[in-house]
């Protein structure tokens, strides 16, 4: 299942983001190596981040978000997690 994780930065998010980015990226790299990151990156209006991952359950996605260095270290003031049904781009099968 796919899950959207929306992390909303707190008042000191930008400053804290710089400090904790290496640890956050290391955690993301582990998930990416498993083929479970659909897409991820910061919102360009500097309000937070969008992460779309593959997880077996909402509980697993919540655990991932709860232990992310950006959450643990106060970059994200608030996190929303939603199950997501990907419609586009269409998943084409190869013959």
PyMOL Python script that loads the backbone (N, CA, C, O; Angstrom):
from pymol import cmd

cmd.read_pdbstr("""\
ATOM      1  N   UNK A   1       0.838  -1.173   0.000  1.00  0.00           N
ATOM      2  CA  UNK A   1       0.000   0.000   0.000  1.00  0.00           C
ATOM      3  C   UNK A   1       0.886   1.241   0.000  1.00  0.00           C
ATOM      4  O   UNK A   1       1.988   1.250   0.549  1.00  0.00           O
ATOM      5  N   UNK A   2       0.374   2.266  -0.623  1.00  0.00           N
ATOM      6  CA  UNK A   2       1.102   3.532  -0.640  1.00  0.00           C
ATOM      7  C   UNK A   2       0.526   4.463   0.424  1.00  0.00           C
ATOM      8  O   UNK A   2      -0.677   4.476   0.683  1.00  0.00           O
ATOM      9  N   UNK A   3       1.426   5.243   1.033  1.00  0.00           N
ATOM     10  CA  UNK A   3       1.037   6.220   2.039  1.00  0.00           C
ATOM     11  C   UNK A   3       1.723   7.542   1.752  1.00  0.00           C
ATOM     12  O   UNK A   3       2.904   7.589   1.409  1.00  0.00           O
ATOM     13  N   UNK A   4       0.958   8.617   1.899  1.00  0.00           N
ATOM     14  CA  UNK A   4       1.487   9.968   1.793  1.00  0.00           C
ATOM     15  C   UNK A   4       1.781  10.446   3.209  1.00  0.00           C
ATOM     16  O   UNK A   4       0.931  10.377   4.097  1.00  0.00           O
ATOM     17  N   UNK A   5       2.989  10.926   3.396  1.00  0.00           N
ATOM     18  CA  UNK A   5       3.380  11.520   4.668  1.00  0.00           C
ATOM     19  C   UNK A   5       3.634  12.998   4.397  1.00  0.00           C
ATOM     20  O   UNK A   5       4.509  13.355   3.608  1.00  0.00           O
ATOM     21  N   UNK A   6       2.868  13.843   5.053  1.00  0.00           N
ATOM     22  CA  UNK A   6       3.045  15.285   4.954  1.00  0.00           C
ATOM     23  C   UNK A   6       3.630  15.769   6.272  1.00  0.00           C
ATOM     24  O   UNK A   6       2.985  15.681   7.317  1.00  0.00           O
ATOM     25  N   UNK A   7       4.847  16.276   6.217  1.00  0.00           N
ATOM     26  CA  UNK A   7       5.491  16.823   7.402  1.00  0.00           C
ATOM     27  C   UNK A   7       5.464  18.337   7.322  1.00  0.00           C
ATOM     28  O   UNK A   7       5.992  18.921   6.375  1.00  0.00           O
ATOM     29  N   UNK A   8       4.851  18.979   8.311  1.00  0.00           N
ATOM     30  CA  UNK A   8       4.742  20.431   8.330  1.00  0.00           C
ATOM     31  C   UNK A   8       5.769  20.999   9.301  1.00  0.00           C
ATOM     32  O   UNK A   8       5.770  20.660  10.485  1.00  0.00           O
ATOM     33  N   UNK A   9       6.642  21.863   8.793  1.00  0.00           N
ATOM     34  CA  UNK A   9       7.713  22.420   9.603  1.00  0.00           C
ATOM     35  C   UNK A   9       7.183  23.313  10.715  1.00  0.00           C
ATOM     36  O   UNK A   9       6.194  24.027  10.549  1.00  0.00           O
ATOM     37  N   UNK A  10       7.867  23.253  11.850  1.00  0.00           N
ATOM     38  CA  UNK A  10       7.595  24.154  12.959  1.00  0.00           C
ATOM     39  C   UNK A  10       8.317  25.476  12.740  1.00  0.00           C
ATOM     40  O   UNK A  10       8.974  25.662  11.716  1.00  0.00           O
ATOM     41  N   UNK A  11       8.200  26.395  13.694  1.00  0.00           N
ATOM     42  CA  UNK A  11       8.795  27.717  13.557  1.00  0.00           C
ATOM     43  C   UNK A  11      10.303  27.698  13.336  1.00  0.00           C
ATOM     44  O   UNK A  11      10.840  28.574  12.658  1.00  0.00           O
ATOM     45  N   UNK A  12      10.989  26.709  13.899  1.00  0.00           N
ATOM     46  CA  UNK A  12      12.438  26.593  13.730  1.00  0.00           C
ATOM     47  C   UNK A  12      12.797  25.506  12.721  1.00  0.00           C
ATOM     48  O   UNK A  12      13.937  25.042  12.675  1.00  0.00           O
ATOM     49  N   UNK A  13      11.816  25.104  11.913  1.00  0.00           N
ATOM     50  CA  UNK A  13      12.005  23.999  10.983  1.00  0.00           C
ATOM     51  C   UNK A  13      13.167  24.186  10.032  1.00  0.00           C
ATOM     52  O   UNK A  13      13.962  23.268   9.832  1.00  0.00           O
ATOM     53  N   UNK A  14      13.272  25.364   9.447  1.00  0.00           N
ATOM     54  CA  UNK A  14      14.328  25.585   8.454  1.00  0.00           C
ATOM     55  C   UNK A  14      15.715  25.441   9.073  1.00  0.00           C
ATOM     56  O   UNK A  14      16.586  24.802   8.482  1.00  0.00           O
ATOM     57  N   UNK A  15      15.932  26.017  10.237  1.00  0.00           N
ATOM     58  CA  UNK A  15      17.232  25.923  10.901  1.00  0.00           C
ATOM     59  C   UNK A  15      17.515  24.487  11.345  1.00  0.00           C
ATOM     60  O   UNK A  15      18.630  23.992  11.178  1.00  0.00           O
ATOM     61  N   UNK A  16      16.513  23.825  11.908  1.00  0.00           N
ATOM     62  CA  UNK A  16      16.696  22.440  12.370  1.00  0.00           C
ATOM     63  C   UNK A  16      16.877  21.476  11.197  1.00  0.00           C
ATOM     64  O   UNK A  16      17.607  20.491  11.302  1.00  0.00           O
ATOM     65  N   UNK A  17      16.213  21.763  10.092  1.00  0.00           N
ATOM     66  CA  UNK A  17      16.325  20.912   8.893  1.00  0.00           C
ATOM     67  C   UNK A  17      17.782  20.780   8.467  1.00  0.00           C
ATOM     68  O   UNK A  17      18.239  19.685   8.139  1.00  0.00           O
ATOM     69  N   UNK A  18      18.505  21.884   8.472  1.00  0.00           N
ATOM     70  CA  UNK A  18      19.919  21.861   8.067  1.00  0.00           C
ATOM     71  C   UNK A  18      20.736  20.949   8.970  1.00  0.00           C
ATOM     72  O   UNK A  18      21.621  20.238   8.495  1.00  0.00           O
ATOM     73  N   UNK A  19      20.448  20.964  10.261  1.00  0.00           N
ATOM     74  CA  UNK A  19      21.196  20.151  11.218  1.00  0.00           C
ATOM     75  C   UNK A  19      20.902  18.660  11.082  1.00  0.00           C
ATOM     76  O   UNK A  19      21.799  17.831  11.239  1.00  0.00           O
ATOM     77  N   UNK A  20      19.660  18.323  10.793  1.00  0.00           N
ATOM     78  CA  UNK A  20      19.227  16.925  10.848  1.00  0.00           C
ATOM     79  C   UNK A  20      19.037  16.284   9.473  1.00  0.00           C
ATOM     80  O   UNK A  20      18.613  15.133   9.374  1.00  0.00           O
ATOM     81  N   UNK A  21      19.353  17.031   8.415  1.00  0.00           N
ATOM     82  CA  UNK A  21      19.182  16.507   7.057  1.00  0.00           C
ATOM     83  C   UNK A  21      19.998  15.235   6.802  1.00  0.00           C
ATOM     84  O   UNK A  21      19.457  14.290   6.226  1.00  0.00           O
ATOM     85  N   UNK A  22      21.283  15.165   7.205  1.00  0.00           N
ATOM     86  CA  UNK A  22      22.035  13.930   6.941  1.00  0.00           C
ATOM     87  C   UNK A  22      21.384  12.683   7.549  1.00  0.00           C
ATOM     88  O   UNK A  22      21.330  11.637   6.903  1.00  0.00           O
ATOM     89  N   UNK A  23      20.892  12.792   8.785  1.00  0.00           N
ATOM     90  CA  UNK A  23      20.249  11.632   9.422  1.00  0.00           C
ATOM     91  C   UNK A  23      18.930  11.292   8.736  1.00  0.00           C
ATOM     92  O   UNK A  23      18.603  10.119   8.557  1.00  0.00           O
ATOM     93  N   UNK A  24      18.180  12.312   8.357  1.00  0.00           N
ATOM     94  CA  UNK A  24      16.910  12.091   7.639  1.00  0.00           C
ATOM     95  C   UNK A  24      17.176  11.383   6.311  1.00  0.00           C
ATOM     96  O   UNK A  24      16.502  10.411   5.971  1.00  0.00           O
ATOM     97  N   UNK A  25      18.164  11.879   5.563  1.00  0.00           N
ATOM     98  CA  UNK A  25      18.476  11.270   4.259  1.00  0.00           C
ATOM     99  C   UNK A  25      18.993   9.849   4.420  1.00  0.00           C
ATOM    100  O   UNK A  25      18.710   8.998   3.576  1.00  0.00           O
ATOM    101  N   UNK A  26      19.744   9.570   5.480  1.00  0.00           N
ATOM    102  CA  UNK A  26      20.220   8.207   5.721  1.00  0.00           C
ATOM    103  C   UNK A  26      19.039   7.262   5.943  1.00  0.00           C
ATOM    104  O   UNK A  26      19.036   6.139   5.438  1.00  0.00           O
ATOM    105  N   UNK A  27      18.043   7.713   6.692  1.00  0.00           N
ATOM    106  CA  UNK A  27      16.843   6.886   6.919  1.00  0.00           C
ATOM    107  C   UNK A  27      16.083   6.681   5.606  1.00  0.00           C
ATOM    108  O   UNK A  27      15.610   5.581   5.316  1.00  0.00           O
ATOM    109  N   UNK A  28      15.973   7.755   4.815  1.00  0.00           N
ATOM    110  CA  UNK A  28      15.299   7.649   3.530  1.00  0.00           C
ATOM    111  C   UNK A  28      16.075   6.725   2.581  1.00  0.00           C
ATOM    112  O   UNK A  28      15.471   5.951   1.837  1.00  0.00           O
ATOM    113  N   UNK A  29      17.403   6.804   2.607  1.00  0.00           N
ATOM    114  CA  UNK A  29      18.230   5.935   1.761  1.00  0.00           C
ATOM    115  C   UNK A  29      17.977   4.456   2.050  1.00  0.00           C
ATOM    116  O   UNK A  29      17.925   3.643   1.127  1.00  0.00           O
ATOM    117  N   UNK A  30      17.822   4.111   3.317  1.00  0.00           N
ATOM    118  CA  UNK A  30      17.543   2.710   3.680  1.00  0.00           C
ATOM    119  C   UNK A  30      16.223   2.244   3.071  1.00  0.00           C
ATOM    120  O   UNK A  30      16.139   1.141   2.530  1.00  0.00           O
ATOM    121  N   UNK A  31      15.208   3.075   3.158  1.00  0.00           N
ATOM    122  CA  UNK A  31      13.904   2.723   2.592  1.00  0.00           C
ATOM    123  C   UNK A  31      13.967   2.687   1.067  1.00  0.00           C
ATOM    124  O   UNK A  31      13.363   1.822   0.433  1.00  0.00           O
ATOM    125  N   UNK A  32      14.703   3.631   0.487  1.00  0.00           N
ATOM    126  CA  UNK A  32      14.845   3.677  -0.972  1.00  0.00           C
ATOM    127  C   UNK A  32      15.566   2.440  -1.494  1.00  0.00           C
ATOM    128  O   UNK A  32      15.216   1.917  -2.552  1.00  0.00           O
ATOM    129  N   UNK A  33      16.565   1.972  -0.762  1.00  0.00           N
ATOM    130  CA  UNK A  33      17.306   0.768  -1.171  1.00  0.00           C
ATOM    131  C   UNK A  33      16.401  -0.459  -1.203  1.00  0.00           C
ATOM    132  O   UNK A  33      16.686  -1.428  -1.907  1.00  0.00           O
ATOM    133  N   UNK A  34      15.311  -0.413  -0.440  1.00  0.00           N
ATOM    134  CA  UNK A  34      14.328  -1.507  -0.435  1.00  0.00           C
ATOM    135  C   UNK A  34      13.264  -1.307  -1.511  1.00  0.00           C
ATOM    136  O   UNK A  34      12.346  -2.118  -1.630  1.00  0.00           O
ATOM    137  N   UNK A  35      13.381  -0.231  -2.299  1.00  0.00           N
ATOM    138  CA  UNK A  35      12.401   0.053  -3.354  1.00  0.00           C
ATOM    139  C   UNK A  35      11.070   0.540  -2.823  1.00  0.00           C
ATOM    140  O   UNK A  35      10.042   0.373  -3.478  1.00  0.00           O
ATOM    141  N   UNK A  36      11.075   1.148  -1.633  1.00  0.00           N
ATOM    142  CA  UNK A  36       9.813   1.522  -0.999  1.00  0.00           C
ATOM    143  C   UNK A  36       9.522   3.019  -1.006  1.00  0.00           C
ATOM    144  O   UNK A  36       8.474   3.447  -0.524  1.00  0.00           O
ATOM    145  N   UNK A  37      10.447   3.825  -1.553  1.00  0.00           N
ATOM    146  CA  UNK A  37      10.182   5.258  -1.678  1.00  0.00           C
ATOM    147  C   UNK A  37       9.619   5.516  -3.066  1.00  0.00           C
ATOM    148  O   UNK A  37      10.286   5.255  -4.068  1.00  0.00           O
ATOM    149  N   UNK A  38       8.406   6.024  -3.130  1.00  0.00           N
ATOM    150  CA  UNK A  38       7.772   6.363  -4.402  1.00  0.00           C
ATOM    151  C   UNK A  38       8.290   7.717  -4.866  1.00  0.00           C
ATOM    152  O   UNK A  38       8.701   7.875  -6.015  1.00  0.00           O
ATOM    153  N   UNK A  39       8.266   8.688  -3.967  1.00  0.00           N
ATOM    154  CA  UNK A  39       8.851  10.012  -4.210  1.00  0.00           C
ATOM    155  C   UNK A  39       8.939  10.725  -2.885  1.00  0.00           C
ATOM    156  O   UNK A  39       8.220  10.402  -1.939  1.00  0.00           O
ATOM    157  N   UNK A  40       9.831  11.704  -2.823  1.00  0.00           N
ATOM    158  CA  UNK A  40       9.998  12.459  -1.584  1.00  0.00           C
ATOM    159  C   UNK A  40      10.773  13.730  -1.859  1.00  0.00           C
ATOM    160  O   UNK A  40      11.606  13.782  -2.763  1.00  0.00           O
ATOM    161  N   UNK A  41      10.492  14.748  -1.075  1.00  0.00           N
ATOM    162  CA  UNK A  41      11.251  15.978  -1.172  1.00  0.00           C
ATOM    163  C   UNK A  41      10.596  17.104  -0.396  1.00  0.00           C
ATOM    164  O   UNK A  41       9.455  16.995   0.052  1.00  0.00           O
ATOM    165  N   UNK A  42      11.349  18.198  -0.244  1.00  0.00           N
ATOM    166  CA  UNK A  42      10.813  19.346   0.480  1.00  0.00           C
ATOM    167  C   UNK A  42       9.842  20.135  -0.388  1.00  0.00           C
ATOM    168  O   UNK A  42       9.969  20.169  -1.612  1.00  0.00           O
ATOM    169  N   UNK A  43       8.881  20.762   0.256  1.00  0.00           N
ATOM    170  CA  UNK A  43       7.979  21.665  -0.442  1.00  0.00           C
ATOM    171  C   UNK A  43       8.732  22.973  -0.676  1.00  0.00           C
ATOM    172  O   UNK A  43       9.372  23.491   0.239  1.00  0.00           O
ATOM    173  N   UNK A  44       8.661  23.498  -1.871  1.00  0.00           N
ATOM    174  CA  UNK A  44       9.485  24.656  -2.219  1.00  0.00           C
ATOM    175  C   UNK A  44       9.022  25.955  -1.569  1.00  0.00           C
ATOM    176  O   UNK A  44       9.724  26.964  -1.634  1.00  0.00           O
ATOM    177  N   UNK A  45       7.848  25.938  -0.943  1.00  0.00           N
ATOM    178  CA  UNK A  45       7.434  27.125  -0.195  1.00  0.00           C
ATOM    179  C   UNK A  45       7.943  27.077   1.251  1.00  0.00           C
ATOM    180  O   UNK A  45       7.586  27.912   2.082  1.00  0.00           O
ATOM    181  N   UNK A  46       8.783  26.081   1.522  1.00  0.00           N
ATOM    182  CA  UNK A  46       9.449  25.913   2.821  1.00  0.00           C
ATOM    183  C   UNK A  46       8.480  25.675   3.979  1.00  0.00           C
ATOM    184  O   UNK A  46       8.746  26.078   5.111  1.00  0.00           O
ATOM    185  N   UNK A  47       7.362  25.023   3.688  1.00  0.00           N
ATOM    186  CA  UNK A  47       6.407  24.713   4.750  1.00  0.00           C
ATOM    187  C   UNK A  47       6.545  23.286   5.265  1.00  0.00           C
ATOM    188  O   UNK A  47       5.922  22.926   6.263  1.00  0.00           O
ATOM    189  N   UNK A  48       7.360  22.465   4.590  1.00  0.00           N
ATOM    190  CA  UNK A  48       7.517  21.098   5.039  1.00  0.00           C
ATOM    191  C   UNK A  48       7.974  20.181   3.930  1.00  0.00           C
ATOM    192  O   UNK A  48       8.678  20.596   3.009  1.00  0.00           O
ATOM    193  N   UNK A  49       7.560  18.911   4.028  1.00  0.00           N
ATOM    194  CA  UNK A  49       7.999  17.882   3.081  1.00  0.00           C
ATOM    195  C   UNK A  49       6.850  16.968   2.707  1.00  0.00           C
ATOM    196  O   UNK A  49       5.882  16.808   3.451  1.00  0.00           O
ATOM    197  N   UNK A  50       6.986  16.369   1.525  1.00  0.00           N
ATOM    198  CA  UNK A  50       6.060  15.349   1.030  1.00  0.00           C
ATOM    199  C   UNK A  50       6.859  14.078   0.826  1.00  0.00           C
ATOM    200  O   UNK A  50       7.886  14.077   0.147  1.00  0.00           O
ATOM    201  N   UNK A  51       6.379  12.995   1.420  1.00  0.00           N
ATOM    202  CA  UNK A  51       7.024  11.692   1.279  1.00  0.00           C
ATOM    203  C   UNK A  51       5.930  10.695   0.908  1.00  0.00           C
ATOM    204  O   UNK A  51       4.897  10.631   1.575  1.00  0.00           O
ATOM    205  N   UNK A  52       6.145   9.932  -0.130  1.00  0.00           N
ATOM    206  CA  UNK A  52       5.213   8.861  -0.499  1.00  0.00           C
ATOM    207  C   UNK A  52       5.998   7.562  -0.433  1.00  0.00           C
ATOM    208  O   UNK A  52       7.004   7.394  -1.123  1.00  0.00           O
ATOM    209  N   UNK A  53       5.525   6.638   0.409  1.00  0.00           N
ATOM    210  CA  UNK A  53       6.231   5.374   0.614  1.00  0.00           C
ATOM    211  C   UNK A  53       5.287   4.192   0.422  1.00  0.00           C
ATOM    212  O   UNK A  53       4.064   4.328   0.462  1.00  0.00           O
ATOM    213  N   UNK A  54       5.886   3.050   0.217  1.00  0.00           N
ATOM    214  CA  UNK A  54       5.185   1.766   0.237  1.00  0.00           C
ATOM    215  C   UNK A  54       5.353   1.202   1.645  1.00  0.00           C
ATOM    216  O   UNK A  54       6.468   1.142   2.165  1.00  0.00           O
ATOM    217  N   UNK A  55       4.247   0.789   2.260  1.00  0.00           N
ATOM    218  CA  UNK A  55       4.285   0.168   3.585  1.00  0.00           C
ATOM    219  C   UNK A  55       3.196  -0.893   3.647  1.00  0.00           C
ATOM    220  O   UNK A  55       2.219  -0.836   2.901  1.00  0.00           O
ATOM    221  N   UNK A  56       3.370  -1.854   4.535  1.00  0.00           N
ATOM    222  CA  UNK A  56       2.401  -2.937   4.662  1.00  0.00           C
ATOM    223  C   UNK A  56       1.132  -2.518   5.398  1.00  0.00           C
ATOM    224  O   UNK A  56       0.086  -3.152   5.261  1.00  0.00           O
ATOM    225  N   UNK A  57       1.236  -1.428   6.190  1.00  0.00           N
ATOM    226  CA  UNK A  57       0.080  -1.012   6.980  1.00  0.00           C
ATOM    227  C   UNK A  57       0.231   0.451   7.384  1.00  0.00           C
ATOM    228  O   UNK A  57       1.310   1.035   7.288  1.00  0.00           O
ATOM    229  N   UNK A  58      -0.872   1.021   7.835  1.00  0.00           N
ATOM    230  CA  UNK A  58      -0.837   2.377   8.365  1.00  0.00           C
ATOM    231  C   UNK A  58       0.085   2.433   9.575  1.00  0.00           C
ATOM    232  O   UNK A  58       0.827   3.401   9.745  1.00  0.00           O
ATOM    233  N   UNK A  59       0.045   1.416  10.405  1.00  0.00           N
ATOM    234  CA  UNK A  59       0.907   1.380  11.594  1.00  0.00           C
ATOM    235  C   UNK A  59       2.386   1.434  11.202  1.00  0.00           C
ATOM    236  O   UNK A  59       3.181   2.101  11.864  1.00  0.00           O
ATOM    237  N   UNK A  60       2.747   0.745  10.144  1.00  0.00           N
ATOM    238  CA  UNK A  60       4.142   0.768   9.682  1.00  0.00           C
ATOM    239  C   UNK A  60       4.520   2.159   9.161  1.00  0.00           C
ATOM    240  O   UNK A  60       5.615   2.646   9.440  1.00  0.00           O
ATOM    241  N   UNK A  61       3.628   2.794   8.412  1.00  0.00           N
ATOM    242  CA  UNK A  61       3.892   4.143   7.913  1.00  0.00           C
ATOM    243  C   UNK A  61       3.983   5.128   9.078  1.00  0.00           C
ATOM    244  O   UNK A  61       4.825   6.027   9.071  1.00  0.00           O
ATOM    245  N   UNK A  62       3.117   4.959  10.077  1.00  0.00           N
ATOM    246  CA  UNK A  62       3.161   5.827  11.252  1.00  0.00           C
ATOM    247  C   UNK A  62       4.467   5.653  12.016  1.00  0.00           C
ATOM    248  O   UNK A  62       5.057   6.633  12.471  1.00  0.00           O
ATOM    249  N   UNK A  63       4.917   4.422  12.157  1.00  0.00           N
ATOM    250  CA  UNK A  63       6.179   4.161  12.858  1.00  0.00           C
ATOM    251  C   UNK A  63       7.343   4.785  12.115  1.00  0.00           C
ATOM    252  O   UNK A  63       8.245   5.354  12.730  1.00  0.00           O
ATOM    253  N   UNK A  64       7.327   4.681  10.795  1.00  0.00           N
ATOM    254  CA  UNK A  64       8.385   5.295   9.989  1.00  0.00           C
ATOM    255  C   UNK A  64       8.415   6.808  10.237  1.00  0.00           C
ATOM    256  O   UNK A  64       9.476   7.374  10.500  1.00  0.00           O
ATOM    257  N   UNK A  65       7.257   7.457  10.153  1.00  0.00           N
ATOM    258  CA  UNK A  65       7.178   8.910  10.328  1.00  0.00           C
ATOM    259  C   UNK A  65       7.552   9.321  11.751  1.00  0.00           C
ATOM    260  O   UNK A  65       8.242  10.320  11.956  1.00  0.00           O
ATOM    261  N   UNK A  66       7.095   8.551  12.721  1.00  0.00           N
ATOM    262  CA  UNK A  66       7.347   8.878  14.130  1.00  0.00           C
ATOM    263  C   UNK A  66       8.833   8.816  14.470  1.00  0.00           C
ATOM    264  O   UNK A  66       9.300   9.562  15.331  1.00  0.00           O
ATOM    265  N   UNK A  67       9.582   7.935  13.802  1.00  0.00           N
ATOM    266  CA  UNK A  67      11.009   7.767  14.103  1.00  0.00           C
ATOM    267  C   UNK A  67      11.921   8.517  13.142  1.00  0.00           C
ATOM    268  O   UNK A  67      13.144   8.454  13.269  1.00  0.00           O
ATOM    269  N   UNK A  68      11.335   9.227  12.184  1.00  0.00           N
ATOM    270  CA  UNK A  68      12.155  10.009  11.253  1.00  0.00           C
ATOM    271  C   UNK A  68      12.876  11.113  12.029  1.00  0.00           C
ATOM    272  O   UNK A  68      12.271  11.754  12.888  1.00  0.00           O
ATOM    273  N   UNK A  69      14.164  11.346  11.737  1.00  0.00           N
ATOM    274  CA  UNK A  69      14.900  12.399  12.436  1.00  0.00           C
ATOM    275  C   UNK A  69      14.245  13.775  12.361  1.00  0.00           C
ATOM    276  O   UNK A  69      14.402  14.573  13.285  1.00  0.00           O
ATOM    277  N   UNK A  70      13.526  14.068  11.299  1.00  0.00           N
ATOM    278  CA  UNK A  70      12.844  15.358  11.212  1.00  0.00           C
ATOM    279  C   UNK A  70      11.707  15.451  12.236  1.00  0.00           C
ATOM    280  O   UNK A  70      11.442  16.533  12.760  1.00  0.00           O
ATOM    281  N   UNK A  71      11.044  14.350  12.522  1.00  0.00           N
ATOM    282  CA  UNK A  71       9.989  14.342  13.532  1.00  0.00           C
ATOM    283  C   UNK A  71      10.602  14.356  14.929  1.00  0.00           C
ATOM    284  O   UNK A  71      10.219  15.160  15.778  1.00  0.00           O
ATOM    285  N   UNK A  72      11.546  13.468  15.151  1.00  0.00           N
ATOM    286  CA  UNK A  72      12.187  13.326  16.461  1.00  0.00           C
ATOM    287  C   UNK A  72      12.842  14.626  16.920  1.00  0.00           C
ATOM    288  O   UNK A  72      12.800  14.965  18.103  1.00  0.00           O
ATOM    289  N   UNK A  73      13.446  15.350  15.981  1.00  0.00           N
ATOM    290  CA  UNK A  73      14.217  16.550  16.325  1.00  0.00           C
ATOM    291  C   UNK A  73      13.482  17.864  16.086  1.00  0.00           C
ATOM    292  O   UNK A  73      14.103  18.926  16.070  1.00  0.00           O
ATOM    293  N   UNK A  74      12.166  17.802  15.901  1.00  0.00           N
ATOM    294  CA  UNK A  74      11.362  19.009  15.868  1.00  0.00           C
ATOM    295  C   UNK A  74      11.391  19.813  14.580  1.00  0.00           C
ATOM    296  O   UNK A  74      10.954  20.964  14.564  1.00  0.00           O
ATOM    297  N   UNK A  75      11.898  19.226  13.495  1.00  0.00           N
ATOM    298  CA  UNK A  75      11.767  19.913  12.207  1.00  0.00           C
ATOM    299  C   UNK A  75      10.289  19.957  11.856  1.00  0.00           C
ATOM    300  O   UNK A  75       9.742  21.011  11.534  1.00  0.00           O
ATOM    301  N   UNK A  76       9.651  18.787  11.926  1.00  0.00           N
ATOM    302  CA  UNK A  76       8.218  18.703  11.686  1.00  0.00           C
ATOM    303  C   UNK A  76       7.468  19.002  12.973  1.00  0.00           C
ATOM    304  O   UNK A  76       7.672  18.339  13.990  1.00  0.00           O
ATOM    305  N   UNK A  77       6.609  19.993  12.922  1.00  0.00           N
ATOM    306  CA  UNK A  77       5.745  20.325  14.045  1.00  0.00           C
ATOM    307  C   UNK A  77       4.510  19.421  14.046  1.00  0.00           C
ATOM    308  O   UNK A  77       3.946  19.098  15.092  1.00  0.00           O
ATOM    309  N   UNK A  78       4.113  19.027  12.833  1.00  0.00           N
ATOM    310  CA  UNK A  78       2.910  18.205  12.665  1.00  0.00           C
ATOM    311  C   UNK A  78       3.123  17.281  11.481  1.00  0.00           C
ATOM    312  O   UNK A  78       3.740  17.666  10.487  1.00  0.00           O
ATOM    313  N   UNK A  79       2.612  16.062  11.588  1.00  0.00           N
ATOM    314  CA  UNK A  79       2.725  15.076  10.511  1.00  0.00           C
ATOM    315  C   UNK A  79       1.343  14.500  10.237  1.00  0.00           C
ATOM    316  O   UNK A  79       0.618  14.126  11.159  1.00  0.00           O
ATOM    317  N   UNK A  80       0.988  14.433   8.959  1.00  0.00           N
ATOM    318  CA  UNK A  80      -0.255  13.767   8.539  1.00  0.00           C
ATOM    319  C   UNK A  80       0.132  12.574   7.677  1.00  0.00           C
ATOM    320  O   UNK A  80       1.066  12.648   6.878  1.00  0.00           O
ATOM    321  N   UNK A  81      -0.592  11.480   7.846  1.00  0.00           N
ATOM    322  CA  UNK A  81      -0.354  10.275   7.051  1.00  0.00           C
ATOM    323  C   UNK A  81      -1.688   9.833   6.474  1.00  0.00           C
ATOM    324  O   UNK A  81      -2.685   9.711   7.186  1.00  0.00           O
ATOM    325  N   UNK A  82      -1.686   9.596   5.167  1.00  0.00           N
ATOM    326  CA  UNK A  82      -2.901   9.183   4.472  1.00  0.00           C
ATOM    327  C   UNK A  82      -2.577   8.022   3.549  1.00  0.00           C
ATOM    328  O   UNK A  82      -1.563   8.044   2.853  1.00  0.00           O
ATOM    329  N   UNK A  83      -3.439   7.002   3.540  1.00  0.00           N
ATOM    330  CA  UNK A  83      -3.292   5.953   2.539  1.00  0.00           C
ATOM    331  C   UNK A  83      -3.592   6.574   1.185  1.00  0.00           C
ATOM    332  O   UNK A  83      -4.449   7.450   1.072  1.00  0.00           O
ATOM    333  N   UNK A  84      -2.888   6.121   0.167  1.00  0.00           N
ATOM    334  CA  UNK A  84      -2.925   6.768  -1.146  1.00  0.00           C
ATOM    335  C   UNK A  84      -3.116   5.723  -2.231  1.00  0.00           C
ATOM    336  O   UNK A  84      -2.456   4.684  -2.228  1.00  0.00           O
ATOM    337  N   UNK A  85      -4.021   6.002  -3.158  1.00  0.00           N
ATOM    338  CA  UNK A  85      -4.238   5.146  -4.315  1.00  0.00           C
ATOM    339  C   UNK A  85      -3.675   5.854  -5.534  1.00  0.00           C
ATOM    340  O   UNK A  85      -4.222   6.865  -5.974  1.00  0.00           O
ATOM    341  N   UNK A  86      -2.598   5.337  -6.075  1.00  0.00           N
ATOM    342  CA  UNK A  86      -1.976   5.949  -7.249  1.00  0.00           C
ATOM    343  C   UNK A  86      -2.782   5.618  -8.503  1.00  0.00           C
ATOM    344  O   UNK A  86      -3.033   4.452  -8.806  1.00  0.00           O
ATOM    345  N   UNK A  87      -3.183   6.661  -9.225  1.00  0.00           N
ATOM    346  CA  UNK A  87      -3.906   6.503 -10.476  1.00  0.00           C
ATOM    347  C   UNK A  87      -2.995   6.858 -11.653  1.00  0.00           C
ATOM    348  O   UNK A  87      -2.985   6.159 -12.667  1.00  0.00           O
ATOM    349  N   UNK A  88      -2.233   7.940 -11.517  1.00  0.00           N
ATOM    350  CA  UNK A  88      -1.286   8.360 -12.543  1.00  0.00           C
ATOM    351  C   UNK A  88       0.084   8.558 -11.920  1.00  0.00           C
ATOM    352  O   UNK A  88       0.177   8.910 -10.744  1.00  0.00           O
ATOM    353  N   UNK A  89       1.142   8.341 -12.678  1.00  0.00           N
ATOM    354  CA  UNK A  89       1.102   7.774 -14.009  1.00  0.00           C
ATOM    355  C   UNK A  89       0.635   6.316 -13.941  1.00  0.00           C
ATOM    356  O   UNK A  89       0.853   5.611 -12.956  1.00  0.00           O
ATOM    357  N   UNK A  90       0.000   5.909 -15.006  1.00  0.00           N
ATOM    358  CA  UNK A  90      -0.509   4.547 -15.081  1.00  0.00           C
ATOM    359  C   UNK A  90       0.656   3.570 -15.062  1.00  0.00           C
ATOM    360  O   UNK A  90       1.700   3.797 -15.674  1.00  0.00           O
ATOM    361  N   UNK A  91       0.448   2.492 -14.350  1.00  0.00           N
ATOM    362  CA  UNK A  91       1.460   1.444 -14.253  1.00  0.00           C
ATOM    363  C   UNK A  91       1.299   0.525 -15.461  1.00  0.00           C
ATOM    364  O   UNK A  91       0.366  -0.276 -15.521  1.00  0.00           O
ATOM    365  N   UNK A  92       2.205   0.644 -16.412  1.00  0.00           N
ATOM    366  CA  UNK A  92       2.139  -0.164 -17.633  1.00  0.00           C
ATOM    367  C   UNK A  92       2.912  -1.451 -17.430  1.00  0.00           C
ATOM    368  O   UNK A  92       4.027  -1.452 -16.910  1.00  0.00           O
ATOM    369  N   UNK A  93       2.303  -2.538 -17.846  1.00  0.00           N
ATOM    370  CA  UNK A  93       3.014  -3.808 -17.763  1.00  0.00           C
ATOM    371  C   UNK A  93       3.732  -4.049 -19.082  1.00  0.00           C
ATOM    372  O   UNK A  93       3.266  -3.654 -20.151  1.00  0.00           O
ATOM    373  N   UNK A  94       4.866  -4.701 -18.974  1.00  0.00           N
ATOM    374  CA  UNK A  94       5.624  -5.021 -20.184  1.00  0.00           C
ATOM    375  C   UNK A  94       5.326  -6.459 -20.580  1.00  0.00           C
ATOM    376  O   UNK A  94       5.211  -7.338 -19.726  1.00  0.00           O
ATOM    377  N   UNK A  95       5.200  -6.690 -21.888  1.00  0.00           N
ATOM    378  CA  UNK A  95       4.864  -8.067 -22.341  1.00  0.00           C
ATOM    379  C   UNK A  95       5.987  -9.044 -22.117  1.00  0.00           C
ATOM    380  O   UNK A  95       5.854 -10.224 -22.443  1.00  0.00           O
TER     381      UNK A  95
END
""", "prot")
cmd.dss("prot")
cmd.show_as("cartoon", "prot")
cmd.util.cbc("prot")
cmd.orient("prot")
